[in-house]
Amino acid sequence: MTDTRYLGEGTAIGLRKDDQAHLTLINNALAEIHKNGTYQTLEKKYFTFEVYNKKS
């Protein structure tokens, strides 16, 4: 589904609203792979476009 009327723009991971433990784990893991370069390596290997449309 690509219609932004339903899901908005961007990427999401679904969690229960009260699941703070998993939210923290996911956020920490994402921050770490961005920090250590793993994310950029995977992005270059598997995608021909920028996954996150980074806005200045």
All heavy atoms as atom14 arrays in JSON, in Angstrom:
{
  "sequence": "MTDTRYLGEGTAIGLRKDDQAHLTLINNALAEIHKNGTYQTLEKKYFTFEVYNKKS",
  "atom14_mask": [
    [1, 1, 1, 1, 1, 1, 1, 1, 0, 0, 0, 0, 0, 0],
    [1, 1, 1, 1, 1, 1, 1, 0, 0, 0, 0, 0, 0, 0],
    [1, 1, 1, 1, 1, 1, 1, 1, 0, 0, 0, 0, 0, 0],
    [1, 1, 1, 1, 1, 1, 1, 0, 0, 0, 0, 0, 0, 0],
    [1, 1, 1, 1, 1, 1, 1, 1, 1, 1, 1, 0, 0, 0],
    [1, 1, 1, 1, 1, 1, 1, 1, 1, 1, 1, 1, 0, 0],
    [1, 1, 1, 1, 1, 1, 1, 1, 0, 0, 0, 0, 0, 0],
    [1, 1, 1, 1, 0, 0, 0, 0, 0, 0, 0, 0, 0, 0],
    [1, 1, 1, 1, 1, 1, 1, 1, 1, 0, 0, 0, 0, 0],
    [1, 1, 1, 1, 0, 0, 0, 0, 0, 0, 0, 0, 0, 0],
    [1, 1, 1, 1, 1, 1, 1, 0, 0, 0, 0, 0, 0, 0],
    [1, 1, 1, 1, 1, 0, 0, 0, 0, 0, 0, 0, 0, 0],
    [1, 1, 1, 1, 1, 1, 1, 1, 0, 0, 0, 0, 0, 0],
    [1, 1, 1, 1, 0, 0, 0, 0, 0, 0, 0, 0, 0, 0],
    [1, 1, 1, 1, 1, 1, 1, 1, 0, 0, 0, 0, 0, 0],
    [1, 1, 1, 1, 1, 1, 1, 1, 1, 1, 1, 0, 0, 0],
    [1, 1, 1, 1, 1, 1, 1, 1, 1, 0, 0, 0, 0, 0],
    [1, 1, 1, 1, 1, 1, 1, 1, 0, 0, 0, 0, 0, 0],
    [1, 1, 1, 1, 1, 1, 1, 1, 0, 0, 0, 0, 0, 0],
    [1, 1, 1, 1, 1, 1, 1, 1, 1, 0, 0, 0, 0, 0],
    [1, 1, 1, 1, 1, 0, 0, 0, 0, 0, 0, 0, 0, 0],
    [1, 1, 1, 1, 1, 1, 1, 1, 1, 1, 0, 0, 0, 0],
    [1, 1, 1, 1, 1, 1, 1, 1, 0, 0, 0, 0, 0, 0],
    [1, 1, 1, 1, 1, 1, 1, 0, 0, 0, 0, 0, 0, 0],
    [1, 1, 1, 1, 1, 1, 1, 1, 0, 0, 0, 0, 0, 0],
    [1, 1, 1, 1, 1, 1, 1, 1, 0, 0, 0, 0, 0, 0],
    [1, 1, 1, 1, 1, 1, 1, 1, 0, 0, 0, 0, 0, 0],
    [1, 1, 1, 1, 1, 1, 1, 1, 0, 0, 0, 0, 0, 0],
    [1, 1, 1, 1, 1, 0, 0, 0, 0, 0, 0, 0, 0, 0],
    [1, 1, 1, 1, 1, 1, 1, 1, 0, 0, 0, 0, 0, 0],
    [1, 1, 1, 1, 1, 0, 0, 0, 0, 0, 0, 0, 0, 0],
    [1, 1, 1, 1, 1, 1, 1, 1, 1, 0, 0, 0, 0, 0],
    [1, 1, 1, 1, 1, 1, 1, 1, 0, 0, 0, 0, 0, 0],
    [1, 1, 1, 1, 1, 1, 1, 1, 1, 1, 0, 0, 0, 0],
    [1, 1, 1, 1, 1, 1, 1, 1, 1, 0, 0, 0, 0, 0],
    [1, 1, 1, 1, 1, 1, 1, 1, 0, 0, 0, 0, 0, 0],
    [1, 1, 1, 1, 0, 0, 0, 0, 0, 0, 0, 0, 0, 0],
    [1, 1, 1, 1, 1, 1, 1, 0, 0, 0, 0, 0, 0, 0],
    [1, 1, 1, 1, 1, 1, 1, 1, 1, 1, 1, 1, 0, 0],
    [1, 1, 1, 1, 1, 1, 1, 1, 1, 0, 0, 0, 0, 0],
    [1, 1, 1, 1, 1, 1, 1, 0, 0, 0, 0, 0, 0, 0],
    [1, 1, 1, 1, 1, 1, 1, 1, 0, 0, 0, 0, 0, 0],
    [1, 1, 1, 1, 1, 1, 1, 1, 1, 0, 0, 0, 0, 0],
    [1, 1, 1, 1, 1, 1, 1, 1, 1, 0, 0, 0, 0, 0],
    [1, 1, 1, 1, 1, 1, 1, 1, 1, 0, 0, 0, 0, 0],
    [1, 1, 1, 1, 1, 1, 1, 1, 1, 1, 1, 1, 0, 0],
    [1, 1, 1, 1, 1, 1, 1, 1, 1, 1, 1, 0, 0, 0],
    [1, 1, 1, 1, 1, 1, 1, 0, 0, 0, 0, 0, 0, 0],
    [1, 1, 1, 1, 1, 1, 1, 1, 1, 1, 1, 0, 0, 0],
    [1, 1, 1, 1, 1, 1, 1, 1, 1, 0, 0, 0, 0, 0],
    [1, 1, 1, 1, 1, 1, 1, 0, 0, 0, 0, 0, 0, 0],
    [1, 1, 1, 1, 1, 1, 1, 1, 1, 1, 1, 1, 0, 0],
    [1, 1, 1, 1, 1, 1, 1, 1, 0, 0, 0, 0, 0, 0],
    [1, 1, 1, 1, 1, 1, 1, 1, 1, 0, 0, 0, 0, 0],
    [1, 1, 1, 1, 1, 1, 1, 1, 1, 0, 0, 0, 0, 0],
    [1, 1, 1, 1, 1, 1, 0, 0, 0, 0, 0, 0, 0, 0]
  ],
  "atom14_positions": [
    [[0.85, -1.16, 0.0], [0.0, 0.0, 0.0], [0.9, 1.23, 0.0], [1.81, 1.33, 0.8], [-0.9, -0.02, 1.24], [-1.75, 1.2, 1.34], [-2.82, 1.22, 2.78], [-4.06, 0.07, 2.3], [0.0, 0.0, 0.0], [0.0, 0.0, 0.0], [0.0, 0.0, 0.0], [0.0, 0.0, 0.0], [0.0, 0.0, 0.0], [0.0, 0.0, 0.0]],
    [[0.65, 2.15, -0.89], [1.48, 3.34, -0.99], [0.7, 4.64, -0.81], [1.29, 5.7, -0.88], [2.19, 3.38, -2.36], [1.19, 3.37, -3.39], [3.13, 2.21, -2.53], [0.0, 0.0, 0.0], [0.0, 0.0, 0.0], [0.0, 0.0, 0.0], [0.0, 0.0, 0.0], [0.0, 0.0, 0.0], [0.0, 0.0, 0.0], [0.0, 0.0, 0.0]],
    [[-0.58, 4.55, -0.58], [-1.4, 5.76, -0.43], [-1.17, 6.38, 0.95], [-1.5, 5.8, 1.98], [-2.87, 5.41, -0.61], [-3.74, 6.64, -0.77], [-3.39, 7.7, -0.21], [-4.77, 6.54, -1.46], [0.0, 0.0, 0.0], [0.0, 0.0, 0.0], [0.0, 0.0, 0.0], [0.0, 0.0, 0.0], [0.0, 0.0, 0.0], [0.0, 0.0, 0.0]],
    [[-0.59, 7.57, 0.98], [-0.26, 8.23, 2.25], [-1.5, 8.63, 3.05], [-1.38, 8.96, 4.22], [0.62, 9.47, 2.01], [-0.05, 10.36, 1.14], [1.96, 9.06, 1.42], [0.0, 0.0, 0.0], [0.0, 0.0, 0.0], [0.0, 0.0, 0.0], [0.0, 0.0, 0.0], [0.0, 0.0, 0.0], [0.0, 0.0, 0.0], [0.0, 0.0, 0.0]],
    [[-2.67, 8.59, 2.44], [-3.89, 8.9, 3.2], [-4.12, 7.89, 4.32], [-4.74, 8.21, 5.33], [-5.12, 8.91, 2.29], [-5.14, 10.05, 1.3], [-6.36, 9.97, 0.44], [-6.29, 8.74, -0.36], [-7.27, 8.28, -1.11], [-8.42, 8.9, -1.18], [-7.12, 7.18, -1.81], [0.0, 0.0, 0.0], [0.0, 0.0, 0.0], [0.0, 0.0, 0.0]],
    [[-3.63, 6.67, 4.14], [-3.89, 5.62, 5.12], [-2.78, 5.46, 6.14], [-3.03, 5.25, 7.31], [-4.14, 4.29, 4.4], [-5.31, 4.37, 3.46], [-5.13, 4.4, 2.09], [-6.61, 4.43, 3.95], [-6.2, 4.5, 1.23], [-7.69, 4.54, 3.1], [-7.49, 4.57, 1.73], [-8.55, 4.67, 0.89], [0.0, 0.0, 0.0], [0.0, 0.0, 0.0]],
    [[-1.54, 5.51, 5.69], [-0.42, 5.22, 6.59], [0.54, 6.38, 6.78], [1.5, 6.26, 7.52], [0.35, 4.0, 6.06], [-0.45, 2.72, 5.95], [0.39, 1.62, 5.33], [-0.97, 2.28, 7.31], [0.0, 0.0, 0.0], [0.0, 0.0, 0.0], [0.0, 0.0, 0.0], [0.0, 0.0, 0.0], [0.0, 0.0, 0.0], [0.0, 0.0, 0.0]],
    [[0.31, 7.49, 6.11], [1.22, 8.62, 6.22], [2.47, 8.38, 5.41], [2.54, 7.47, 4.59], [0.0, 0.0, 0.0], [0.0, 0.0, 0.0], [0.0, 0.0, 0.0], [0.0, 0.0, 0.0], [0.0, 0.0, 0.0], [0.0, 0.0, 0.0], [0.0, 0.0, 0.0], [0.0, 0.0, 0.0], [0.0, 0.0, 0.0], [0.0, 0.0, 0.0]],
    [[3.48, 9.21, 5.64], [4.75, 9.08, 4.92], [5.79, 8.46, 5.83], [5.75, 8.64, 7.04], [5.23, 10.45, 4.47], [4.35, 11.06, 3.41], [4.92, 12.37, 2.88], [6.14, 12.56, 2.97], [4.12, 13.17, 2.4], [0.0, 0.0, 0.0], [0.0, 0.0, 0.0], [0.0, 0.0, 0.0], [0.0, 0.0, 0.0], [0.0, 0.0, 0.0]],
    [[6.73, 7.75, 5.23], [7.83, 7.21, 6.02], [7.71, 5.72, 6.26], [6.92, 5.02, 5.64], [0.0, 0.0, 0.0], [0.0, 0.0, 0.0], [0.0, 0.0, 0.0], [0.0, 0.0, 0.0], [0.0, 0.0, 0.0], [0.0, 0.0, 0.0], [0.0, 0.0, 0.0], [0.0, 0.0, 0.0], [0.0, 0.0, 0.0], [0.0, 0.0, 0.0]],
    [[8.51, 5.28, 7.21], [8.59, 3.87, 7.56], [8.18, 3.71, 9.01], [8.45, 4.59, 9.83], [10.03, 3.37, 7.37], [10.44, 3.67, 6.03], [10.15, 1.9, 7.61], [0.0, 0.0, 0.0], [0.0, 0.0, 0.0], [0.0, 0.0, 0.0], [0.0, 0.0, 0.0], [0.0, 0.0, 0.0], [0.0, 0.0, 0.0], [0.0, 0.0, 0.0]],
    [[7.57, 2.59, 9.35], [7.11, 2.39, 10.72], [7.28, 0.94, 11.14], [7.34, 0.04, 10.31], [5.65, 2.78, 10.86], [0.0, 0.0, 0.0], [0.0, 0.0, 0.0], [0.0, 0.0, 0.0], [0.0, 0.0, 0.0], [0.0, 0.0, 0.0], [0.0, 0.0, 0.0], [0.0, 0.0, 0.0], [0.0, 0.0, 0.0], [0.0, 0.0, 0.0]],
    [[7.36, 0.76, 12.44], [7.36, -0.57, 13.04], [6.21, -0.57, 14.03], [6.13, 0.31, 14.89], [8.69, -0.86, 13.77], [9.85, -0.85, 12.76], [8.63, -2.18, 14.52], [11.22, -0.95, 13.39], [0.0, 0.0, 0.0], [0.0, 0.0, 0.0], [0.0, 0.0, 0.0], [0.0, 0.0, 0.0], [0.0, 0.0, 0.0], [0.0, 0.0, 0.0]],
    [[5.32, -1.53, 13.91], [4.15, -1.58, 14.79], [4.46, -2.22, 16.13], [5.05, -3.29, 16.19], [0.0, 0.0, 0.0], [0.0, 0.0, 0.0], [0.0, 0.0, 0.0], [0.0, 0.0, 0.0], [0.0, 0.0, 0.0], [0.0, 0.0, 0.0], [0.0, 0.0, 0.0], [0.0, 0.0, 0.0], [0.0, 0.0, 0.0], [0.0, 0.0, 0.0]],
    [[4.08, -1.54, 17.19], [4.22, -2.04, 18.56], [2.96, -1.68, 19.34], [2.25, -0.74, 18.98], [5.41, -1.38, 19.27], [6.8, -1.64, 18.73], [7.8, -0.75, 19.44], [7.18, -3.09, 18.93], [0.0, 0.0, 0.0], [0.0, 0.0, 0.0], [0.0, 0.0, 0.0], [0.0, 0.0, 0.0], [0.0, 0.0, 0.0], [0.0, 0.0, 0.0]],
    [[2.73, -2.39, 20.42], [1.64, -1.99, 21.31], [2.0, -0.65, 21.94], [3.16, -0.37, 22.22], [1.46, -3.03, 22.41], [0.91, -4.34, 21.93], [0.71, -5.28, 23.13], [0.46, -6.61, 22.67], [1.38, -7.56, 22.59], [2.61, -7.34, 22.98], [1.07, -8.75, 22.14], [0.0, 0.0, 0.0], [0.0, 0.0, 0.0], [0.0, 0.0, 0.0]],
    [[1.01, 0.19, 22.18], [1.27, 1.52, 22.75], [2.01, 1.45, 24.08], [2.82, 2.32, 24.37], [-0.04, 2.27, 22.96], [-0.66, 2.78, 21.7], [-1.89, 3.6, 22.0], [-2.49, 4.16, 20.74], [-3.62, 5.03, 21.01], [0.0, 0.0, 0.0], [0.0, 0.0, 0.0], [0.0, 0.0, 0.0], [0.0, 0.0, 0.0], [0.0, 0.0, 0.0]],
    [[1.77, 0.43, 24.86], [2.39, 0.34, 26.19], [3.67, -0.5, 26.2], [4.21, -0.8, 27.25], [1.39, -0.21, 27.2], [0.93, -1.63, 26.88], [1.15, -2.09, 25.74], [0.34, -2.27, 27.75], [0.0, 0.0, 0.0], [0.0, 0.0, 0.0], [0.0, 0.0, 0.0], [0.0, 0.0, 0.0], [0.0, 0.0, 0.0], [0.0, 0.0, 0.0]],
    [[4.21, -0.83, 25.03], [5.4, -1.68, 24.96], [6.68, -0.84, 24.9], [7.41, -0.84, 23.92], [5.3, -2.6, 23.74], [6.31, -3.73, 23.8], [7.2, -3.7, 24.65], [6.19, -4.64, 22.96], [0.0, 0.0, 0.0], [0.0, 0.0, 0.0], [0.0, 0.0, 0.0], [0.0, 0.0, 0.0], [0.0, 0.0, 0.0], [0.0, 0.0, 0.0]],
    [[6.94, -0.12, 25.96], [8.1, 0.76, 26.04], [9.42, 0.0, 25.96], [10.38, 0.49, 25.38], [8.05, 1.58, 27.33], [9.09, 2.67, 27.4], [8.93, 3.72, 26.31], [7.84, 4.19, 26.03], [10.03, 4.1, 25.68], [0.0, 0.0, 0.0], [0.0, 0.0, 0.0], [0.0, 0.0, 0.0], [0.0, 0.0, 0.0], [0.0, 0.0, 0.0]],
    [[9.47, -1.2, 26.49], [10.71, -1.98, 26.49], [11.16, -2.28, 25.06], [12.33, -2.08, 24.71], [10.52, -3.28, 27.27], [0.0, 0.0, 0.0], [0.0, 0.0, 0.0], [0.0, 0.0, 0.0], [0.0, 0.0, 0.0], [0.0, 0.0, 0.0], [0.0, 0.0, 0.0], [0.0, 0.0, 0.0], [0.0, 0.0, 0.0], [0.0, 0.0, 0.0]],
    [[10.25, -2.75, 24.21], [10.62, -3.06, 22.83], [10.89, -1.8, 22.02], [11.77, -1.77, 21.16], [9.55, -3.93, 22.15], [9.62, -5.35, 22.58], [8.67, -5.92, 23.37], [10.55, -6.3, 22.35], [9.01, -7.18, 23.62], [10.15, -7.43, 23.01], [0.0, 0.0, 0.0], [0.0, 0.0, 0.0], [0.0, 0.0, 0.0], [0.0, 0.0, 0.0]],
    [[10.14, -0.74, 22.29], [10.38, 0.53, 21.61], [11.8, 1.02, 21.88], [12.52, 1.43, 20.97], [9.36, 1.58, 22.07], [9.54, 2.98, 21.48], [9.41, 2.96, 19.97], [8.53, 3.93, 22.11], [0.0, 0.0, 0.0], [0.0, 0.0, 0.0], [0.0, 0.0, 0.0], [0.0, 0.0, 0.0], [0.0, 0.0, 0.0], [0.0, 0.0, 0.0]],
    [[12.22, 0.93, 23.12], [13.57, 1.35, 23.5], [14.61, 0.48, 22.82], [15.62, 0.99, 22.29], [13.73, 1.32, 25.03], [12.78, 2.22, 25.61], [15.12, 1.73, 25.45], [0.0, 0.0, 0.0], [0.0, 0.0, 0.0], [0.0, 0.0, 0.0], [0.0, 0.0, 0.0], [0.0, 0.0, 0.0], [0.0, 0.0, 0.0], [0.0, 0.0, 0.0]],
    [[14.41, -0.83, 22.81], [15.35, -1.74, 22.15], [15.49, -1.43, 20.66], [16.6, -1.38, 20.12], [14.91, -3.19, 22.33], [15.07, -3.79, 23.72], [14.38, -5.15, 23.79], [16.53, -3.92, 24.07], [0.0, 0.0, 0.0], [0.0, 0.0, 0.0], [0.0, 0.0, 0.0], [0.0, 0.0, 0.0], [0.0, 0.0, 0.0], [0.0, 0.0, 0.0]],
    [[14.37, -1.23, 19.99], [14.39, -0.94, 18.55], [15.07, 0.4, 18.29], [15.94, 0.51, 17.41], [12.97, -0.97, 17.97], [12.45, -2.41, 17.97], [12.94, -0.37, 16.57], [10.97, -2.55, 17.68], [0.0, 0.0, 0.0], [0.0, 0.0, 0.0], [0.0, 0.0, 0.0], [0.0, 0.0, 0.0], [0.0, 0.0, 0.0], [0.0, 0.0, 0.0]],
    [[14.7, 1.41, 19.05], [15.32, 2.73, 18.85], [16.82, 2.69, 19.1], [17.59, 3.3, 18.35], [14.65, 3.78, 19.74], [13.29, 4.19, 19.22], [12.98, 4.02, 18.05], [12.48, 4.74, 20.1], [0.0, 0.0, 0.0], [0.0, 0.0, 0.0], [0.0, 0.0, 0.0], [0.0, 0.0, 0.0], [0.0, 0.0, 0.0], [0.0, 0.0, 0.0]],
    [[17.25, 1.99, 20.13], [18.68, 1.87, 20.41], [19.41, 1.12, 19.31], [20.52, 1.5, 18.92], [18.92, 1.21, 21.76], [18.53, 2.09, 22.93], [18.36, 3.3, 22.78], [18.37, 1.5, 24.09], [0.0, 0.0, 0.0], [0.0, 0.0, 0.0], [0.0, 0.0, 0.0], [0.0, 0.0, 0.0], [0.0, 0.0, 0.0], [0.0, 0.0, 0.0]],
    [[18.8, 0.05, 18.82], [19.43, -0.73, 17.74], [19.55, 0.1, 16.47], [20.6, 0.09, 15.81], [18.63, -2.0, 17.48], [0.0, 0.0, 0.0], [0.0, 0.0, 0.0], [0.0, 0.0, 0.0], [0.0, 0.0, 0.0], [0.0, 0.0, 0.0], [0.0, 0.0, 0.0], [0.0, 0.0, 0.0], [0.0, 0.0, 0.0], [0.0, 0.0, 0.0]],
    [[18.51, 0.83, 16.12], [18.56, 1.69, 14.93], [19.61, 2.78, 15.09], [20.37, 3.06, 14.15], [17.18, 2.3, 14.65], [16.12, 1.33, 14.17], [14.76, 2.0, 14.15], [16.48, 0.78, 12.8], [0.0, 0.0, 0.0], [0.0, 0.0, 0.0], [0.0, 0.0, 0.0], [0.0, 0.0, 0.0], [0.0, 0.0, 0.0], [0.0, 0.0, 0.0]],
    [[19.68, 3.39, 16.24], [20.7, 4.42, 16.48], [22.09, 3.84, 16.35], [22.98, 4.48, 15.76], [20.5, 5.04, 17.87], [0.0, 0.0, 0.0], [0.0, 0.0, 0.0], [0.0, 0.0, 0.0], [0.0, 0.0, 0.0], [0.0, 0.0, 0.0], [0.0, 0.0, 0.0], [0.0, 0.0, 0.0], [0.0, 0.0, 0.0], [0.0, 0.0, 0.0]],
    [[22.31, 2.65, 16.86], [23.64, 2.02, 16.8], [24.05, 1.68, 15.37], [25.19, 1.94, 14.98], [23.66, 0.75, 17.67], [24.99, 0.04, 17.68], [26.14, 0.86, 18.24], [25.9, 1.76, 19.07], [27.29, 0.61, 17.84], [0.0, 0.0, 0.0], [0.0, 0.0, 0.0], [0.0, 0.0, 0.0], [0.0, 0.0, 0.0], [0.0, 0.0, 0.0]],
    [[23.14, 1.13, 14.57], [23.53, 0.79, 13.2], [23.76, 2.04, 12.35], [24.55, 2.01, 11.41], [22.57, -0.2, 12.51], [21.21, 0.41, 12.24], [22.48, -1.5, 13.28], [20.32, -0.43, 11.34], [0.0, 0.0, 0.0], [0.0, 0.0, 0.0], [0.0, 0.0, 0.0], [0.0, 0.0, 0.0], [0.0, 0.0, 0.0], [0.0, 0.0, 0.0]],
    [[23.09, 3.13, 12.68], [23.37, 4.39, 11.98], [24.75, 4.91, 12.41], [25.52, 5.38, 11.58], [22.3, 5.44, 12.29], [21.08, 5.3, 11.43], [20.99, 5.81, 10.16], [19.9, 4.68, 11.67], [19.81, 5.53, 9.65], [19.13, 4.84, 10.54], [0.0, 0.0, 0.0], [0.0, 0.0, 0.0], [0.0, 0.0, 0.0], [0.0, 0.0, 0.0]],
    [[25.03, 4.82, 13.69], [26.28, 5.34, 14.24], [27.51, 4.57, 13.73], [28.52, 5.18, 13.38], [26.22, 5.29, 15.77], [27.39, 5.94, 16.47], [27.12, 6.02, 17.96], [28.1, 5.16, 18.7], [27.94, 5.21, 20.14], [0.0, 0.0, 0.0], [0.0, 0.0, 0.0], [0.0, 0.0, 0.0], [0.0, 0.0, 0.0], [0.0, 0.0, 0.0]],
    [[27.4, 3.24, 13.66], [28.58, 2.45, 13.3], [28.72, 2.18, 11.8], [29.63, 1.48, 11.37], [28.61, 1.13, 14.09], [27.54, 0.15, 13.69], [26.97, 0.2, 12.62], [27.25, -0.79, 14.58], [0.0, 0.0, 0.0], [0.0, 0.0, 0.0], [0.0, 0.0, 0.0], [0.0, 0.0, 0.0], [0.0, 0.0, 0.0], [0.0, 0.0, 0.0]],
    [[27.79, 2.7, 10.98], [27.91, 2.57, 9.54], [27.24, 1.35, 8.93], [27.2, 1.21, 7.71], [0.0, 0.0, 0.0], [0.0, 0.0, 0.0], [0.0, 0.0, 0.0], [0.0, 0.0, 0.0], [0.0, 0.0, 0.0], [0.0, 0.0, 0.0], [0.0, 0.0, 0.0], [0.0, 0.0, 0.0], [0.0, 0.0, 0.0], [0.0, 0.0, 0.0]],
    [[26.71, 0.46, 9.75], [26.04, -0.75, 9.24], [24.84, -0.38, 8.36], [24.63, -0.97, 7.3], [25.59, -1.66, 10.4], [26.74, -2.03, 11.15], [24.88, -2.89, 9.89], [0.0, 0.0, 0.0], [0.0, 0.0, 0.0], [0.0, 0.0, 0.0], [0.0, 0.0, 0.0], [0.0, 0.0, 0.0], [0.0, 0.0, 0.0], [0.0, 0.0, 0.0]],
    [[24.08, 0.6, 8.79], [22.9, 1.0, 8.01], [23.29, 1.44, 6.61], [22.71, 1.01, 5.62], [22.13, 2.12, 8.73], [20.99, 2.63, 7.89], [19.78, 1.96, 7.88], [21.14, 3.72, 7.05], [18.75, 2.38, 7.07], [20.12, 4.15, 6.24], [18.93, 3.48, 6.25], [17.91, 3.89, 5.45], [0.0, 0.0, 0.0], [0.0, 0.0, 0.0]],
    [[24.31, 2.3, 6.52], [24.74, 2.81, 5.22], [25.25, 1.67, 4.34], [24.99, 1.65, 3.13], [25.83, 3.87, 5.41], [25.33, 5.15, 6.03], [25.16, 5.09, 7.56], [25.5, 4.1, 8.2], [24.61, 6.15, 8.14], [0.0, 0.0, 0.0], [0.0, 0.0, 0.0], [0.0, 0.0, 0.0], [0.0, 0.0, 0.0], [0.0, 0.0, 0.0]],
    [[25.95, 0.72, 4.91], [26.45, -0.44, 4.17], [25.29, -1.25, 3.6], [25.3, -1.62, 2.41], [27.32, -1.33, 5.07], [28.42, -0.56, 5.55], [27.82, -2.56, 4.34], [0.0, 0.0, 0.0], [0.0, 0.0, 0.0], [0.0, 0.0, 0.0], [0.0, 0.0, 0.0], [0.0, 0.0, 0.0], [0.0, 0.0, 0.0], [0.0, 0.0, 0.0]],
    [[24.29, -1.52, 4.42], [23.12, -2.29, 3.96], [22.32, -1.51, 2.92], [21.84, -2.09, 1.93], [22.23, -2.65, 5.15], [22.83, -3.63, 6.14], [21.95, -3.74, 7.38], [23.05, -4.99, 5.5], [0.0, 0.0, 0.0], [0.0, 0.0, 0.0], [0.0, 0.0, 0.0], [0.0, 0.0, 0.0], [0.0, 0.0, 0.0], [0.0, 0.0, 0.0]],
    [[22.16, -0.22, 3.13], [21.42, 0.61, 2.18], [22.08, 0.58, 0.8], [21.4, 0.4, -0.21], [21.34, 2.04, 2.7], [20.49, 2.96, 1.84], [20.39, 4.35, 2.39], [21.43, 4.91, 2.82], [19.27, 4.89, 2.4], [0.0, 0.0, 0.0], [0.0, 0.0, 0.0], [0.0, 0.0, 0.0], [0.0, 0.0, 0.0], [0.0, 0.0, 0.0]],
    [[23.39, 0.72, 0.76], [24.1, 0.7, -0.51], [24.03, -0.67, -1.19], [23.94, -0.77, -2.4], [25.57, 1.07, -0.31], [25.78, 2.53, -0.06], [27.25, 2.83, 0.19], [27.43, 4.26, 0.65], [28.82, 4.54, 1.02], [0.0, 0.0, 0.0], [0.0, 0.0, 0.0], [0.0, 0.0, 0.0], [0.0, 0.0, 0.0], [0.0, 0.0, 0.0]],
    [[24.07, -1.73, -0.37], [24.06, -3.09, -0.92], [22.69, -3.48, -1.49], [22.62, -4.14, -2.54], [24.47, -4.08, 0.16], [24.54, -5.52, -0.32], [25.07, -6.44, 0.75], [25.15, -7.87, 0.25], [25.71, -8.78, 1.25], [0.0, 0.0, 0.0], [0.0, 0.0, 0.0], [0.0, 0.0, 0.0], [0.0, 0.0, 0.0], [0.0, 0.0, 0.0]],
    [[21.61, -3.12, -0.82], [20.3, -3.64, -1.17], [19.35, -2.66, -1.85], [18.31, -3.07, -2.35], [19.61, -4.21, 0.07], [20.32, -5.44, 0.59], [21.09, -5.39, 1.75], [20.24, -6.65, -0.09], [21.74, -6.52, 2.23], [20.89, -7.77, 0.38], [21.64, -7.7, 1.53], [22.29, -8.82, 1.99], [0.0, 0.0, 0.0], [0.0, 0.0, 0.0]],
    [[19.67, -1.38, -1.87], [18.74, -0.4, -2.43], [19.44, 0.49, -3.43], [20.6, 0.86, -3.25], [18.12, 0.46, -1.32], [17.33, -0.34, -0.33], [17.89, -0.73, 0.87], [16.03, -0.71, -0.61], [17.17, -1.48, 1.79], [15.29, -1.46, 0.3], [15.87, -1.85, 1.5], [0.0, 0.0, 0.0], [0.0, 0.0, 0.0], [0.0, 0.0, 0.0]],
    [[18.74, 0.84, -4.49], [19.28, 1.75, -5.49], [18.77, 3.17, -5.26], [18.95, 4.03, -6.11], [18.87, 1.28, -6.9], [17.44, 1.23, -6.97], [19.46, -0.08, -7.22], [0.0, 0.0, 0.0], [0.0, 0.0, 0.0], [0.0, 0.0, 0.0], [0.0, 0.0, 0.0], [0.0, 0.0, 0.0], [0.0, 0.0, 0.0], [0.0, 0.0, 0.0]],
    [[18.12, 3.38, -4.14], [17.58, 4.69, -3.78], [17.78, 4.89, -2.29], [18.07, 3.95, -1.56], [16.1, 4.77, -4.12], [15.28, 3.69, -3.45], [14.7, 3.91, -2.21], [15.09, 2.46, -4.06], [13.97, 2.92, -1.57], [14.35, 1.46, -3.43], [13.79, 1.69, -2.19], [0.0, 0.0, 0.0], [0.0, 0.0, 0.0], [0.0, 0.0, 0.0]],
    [[17.64, 6.13, -1.85], [17.76, 6.43, -0.44], [16.48, 5.99, 0.26], [15.4, 6.44, -0.08], [17.97, 7.93, -0.25], [18.4, 8.29, 1.14], [18.77, 9.75, 1.23], [19.79, 10.14, 0.64], [18.01, 10.49, 1.88], [0.0, 0.0, 0.0], [0.0, 0.0, 0.0], [0.0, 0.0, 0.0], [0.0, 0.0, 0.0], [0.0, 0.0, 0.0]],
    [[16.59, 5.07, 1.2], [15.42, 4.48, 1.86], [14.63, 5.56, 2.6], [13.42, 5.65, 2.48], [15.83, 3.34, 2.81], [14.62, 2.83, 3.59], [16.47, 2.21, 2.02], [0.0, 0.0, 0.0], [0.0, 0.0, 0.0], [0.0, 0.0, 0.0], [0.0, 0.0, 0.0], [0.0, 0.0, 0.0], [0.0, 0.0, 0.0], [0.0, 0.0, 0.0]],
    [[15.32, 6.35, 3.39], [14.67, 7.45, 4.1], [14.9, 8.7, 3.3], [16.03, 9.08, 3.02], [15.27, 7.64, 5.5], [14.95, 6.5, 6.43], [15.92, 5.58, 6.78], [13.69, 6.34, 6.95], [15.65, 4.53, 7.62], [13.39, 5.3, 7.79], [14.37, 4.4, 8.14], [14.09, 3.36, 8.97], [0.0, 0.0, 0.0], [0.0, 0.0, 0.0]],
    [[13.82, 9.34, 2.91], [13.93, 10.59, 2.14], [14.33, 11.7, 3.12], [13.49, 12.4, 3.64], [12.61, 10.9, 1.46], [12.74, 12.1, 0.55], [13.83, 12.54, 0.22], [11.6, 12.62, 0.14], [0.0, 0.0, 0.0], [0.0, 0.0, 0.0], [0.0, 0.0, 0.0], [0.0, 0.0, 0.0], [0.0, 0.0, 0.0], [0.0, 0.0, 0.0]],
    [[15.62, 11.8, 3.39], [16.12, 12.77, 4.36], [15.87, 14.18, 3.87], [16.25, 14.53, 2.77], [17.61, 12.54, 4.62], [17.9, 11.17, 5.17], [19.39, 10.94, 5.25], [19.64, 9.49, 5.58], [20.7, 8.92, 4.8], [0.0, 0.0, 0.0], [0.0, 0.0, 0.0], [0.0, 0.0, 0.0], [0.0, 0.0, 0.0], [0.0, 0.0, 0.0]],
    [[15.25, 14.95, 4.71], [14.96, 16.34, 4.36], [15.92, 17.24, 5.11], [16.2, 17.02, 6.28], [13.52, 16.69, 4.71], [12.53, 15.87, 3.92], [11.11, 16.15, 4.31], [10.19, 15.24, 3.52], [8.84, 15.27, 3.97], [0.0, 0.0, 0.0], [0.0, 0.0, 0.0], [0.0, 0.0, 0.0], [0.0, 0.0, 0.0], [0.0, 0.0, 0.0]],
    [[16.44, 18.24, 4.44], [17.39, 19.16, 5.06], [16.71, 20.09, 6.04], [15.6, 20.41, 5.98], [18.07, 20.01, 3.99], [18.65, 19.18, 3.02], [0.0, 0.0, 0.0], [0.0, 0.0, 0.0], [0.0, 0.0, 0.0], [0.0, 0.0, 0.0], [0.0, 0.0, 0.0], [0.0, 0.0, 0.0], [0.0, 0.0, 0.0], [0.0, 0.0, 0.0]]
  ]
}
